[in-house]
């Protein structure tokens, strides 16, 4: 019989060496995620089997009224869930730890994938891992169901993830490649950095918040992310030069007018084509002049941006923002593809664009489908009660406060 040993605090190097290389690796289970969630307490727990580290869990601790708390293990614990002896030992150890902190229950949502398919696949084929629900419940946890709505869980149960392709551009749908060409015609330049781009990126996210009537994060939070993850984080901005675009459009119009003026009267078909092109050029000039008047400047400016963090074999696009006034220039398409290239160049095998609704027919899913991802379906949340009699009333209270916990 194996000898298991539980520890409440694993050294960072050992913790990340295990967590980042495991099949269930996830950014939210990185050692440093506890620094991001600095308004929670935390423990970096682990289980050793015969002296070898075989399981880790970053445990976040939220203080509750009356001296109670709750434990949350985002996208964890990380371990072999087919090893029932290990799972039972770890859960029992976490429950004992929970009692020391007066935790009412322990919430966890391990990164166990139960399906991987295109969003268009109506069958949503599963891989058999859904059977692990019964073995996890046998260790004392309570499955919270295969929920579909983003609002029903802390972490999305469905995510749009791009596997590393041989050729990123060729892996994109034809429509997306066309839209990237549109962005190239507008001379959009993608710049990357960290601290020096924070102000511009935060401003773009704020624009997105206002447009969608949502609350995301502020500059300080973004600064904290990139300070924590350093070279494994990046901000990318799409830069646009409205003055240059206007000058190019005006030159194109002048050239067309010269061609029309020099055209013999009998070349009616050619004249018709040139007149159509002239009308298009005039429309382009009107559009860019309208944008310049609206923003009050023709100087180069950022119009879209993303913030991404790498951990292990995966990369997570955590936040994105765009100036809606420049939507015709399709800046997000070029920005996303450049972001993919950065991640794959750093050795990532997959790139997550984040969660989507389980219906897979909402606008966010359709937008992300433009980048040829697969939908990764996860097993969902489990609750591990610490005090049996208090679990049900604590669960009712949690449901009322869940939205606040997601934002914390």
Secondary structure, 3 states (H helix, E strand, C coil): CCCEEEECECCHHHHHHHHHHCCCCCHHHCCCHHHHCCCCEEEEEEEEECCEEEEEEEEEEEECHHHCEEEEECCCCECCCCCHHHHHHHHHHHHHHHHHCCEEEEEECCCCEEEEECCCCCCCCECCHHHHHHHHHHCCCEECCCCCCHHHCCCCCEEEEEECCCCHHHHCCHHHHHHHHHHHHCCCEEEEECHHHHHHHHHHHHHHHHHHCCCCCCHHHHHHHHHHHHHHEEEEEEEECHHHHHHHHHHHHHHHHHHHHHCCCCCHHHHHHHHHHHHHHHHHHHHHHHHHHHHCCCCCEEEEEEEEEEECCEEEEEEEEECHHHHHHCHHHHHHHHHHHHHHHCCCCEEEEEECCCCCCCHHHHHHHHHCCEEEEECCCEEEECCHHHHHHHHHHHHHHHHHHHHC
